[in-house]
Amino acid sequence: MPRIWHGGGSNPFEERISMAKQNRKQRVSVFFAYLFYLCAIGSIGATAWFIWKEGGMSPKVAAFSATIVFFVGAGIVLHVMGKANLPDLRLNR
């Protein structure tokens, strides 16, 4: 009777692919992702400040709100690029 895999433990049919360690470019990408997250937090503070000082209809509020969207979106993209588990695509000779 053939063995049936039920999901617990390792898959016996899983192909073993050696994964490369996180390279320098990926570490730089993660660093900039965290930097962009910090910039987004700063933009949230600036947006709150300008809402408090000038009201919600100020062009400064709209500009800083747009920077929040940019920094969060770019941070997510950089974070995914930096944390991706990429296979080692070098040819082994």
N, C-alpha and C positions, 0 to 999 in steps of 0.2 A: 504494500500500500504506500503511495507517495506521501511524503511529508507535506503538510499544508502550513504555510506561514500565516500566523494570526496577528502579526503586528508587534508583538512584544519582543524586545531584544533586536539583534541585528538581522537584517534580511539576508537569507542565504543566497539569493539570486542577485544581490546588489553587486554591481561592478565596482571594483576598487579603483578609485582615481586618486592619485596623489595630489594633494592640494598644496599650492605654494604658500609660503608665509606671506604676511602682509608686507608689500614692498614699500620703498621710500615714498613713492608717489601717493600711495594709499594713505600713509601716515600723514603726509602733508594735507591731503584732502580732508581727513578727519579733523586736523587742527583748524583748517579754515572753516569747516562746518561749525565747530564750537565757537569760533570767532564770529561767524555770522549770527549764531544764536544770541551771543552777547550783544551784538549790534541791534538785533531785533528787540531785545529787552530795553536797550537804550532808546530805541525809537518809540517803544511803548511809553516810556517815561516822558520823552519829548512831546508826544501826542497828548498825553494827559496834561502836561504843563501848558501847552498852547490852547487846549480846550478850556482849561481853568482861566487863563489870562485873556484870551481873545474870543472865546466862544467856538462852537462847533462848525460855524460857517467860514472859518478862516482858511485861506489857501494853504497855510502852513500845516494845518491839521490834515488836509487832504494829502499833502506831500509826504508827511511823516507816516500817515496810514498806508500809503503805497509802499514806502520803504519797509514797513513791517512785513507786508506780503512778500516783497522781494527777498528780504533777508531770511525769512522762514523757508520760503520755497527753495532758494539756493542752498541753504543749510541742509535741507532734507536731501537734495540731490547729491551734494558733496558727501554727506554722511553715508548714503547708500553706496556711492562709488568707493568710498574708503573702507567700508565694512564688508564688501562683497567677498564671498569665499570663492575665489577664482581657481580653476584647475591649473596645474603646472603644464603649460603648453609647449615647453621646450622638448626637442627631440632627444631622446636618450640613445646614445650610440655606444 
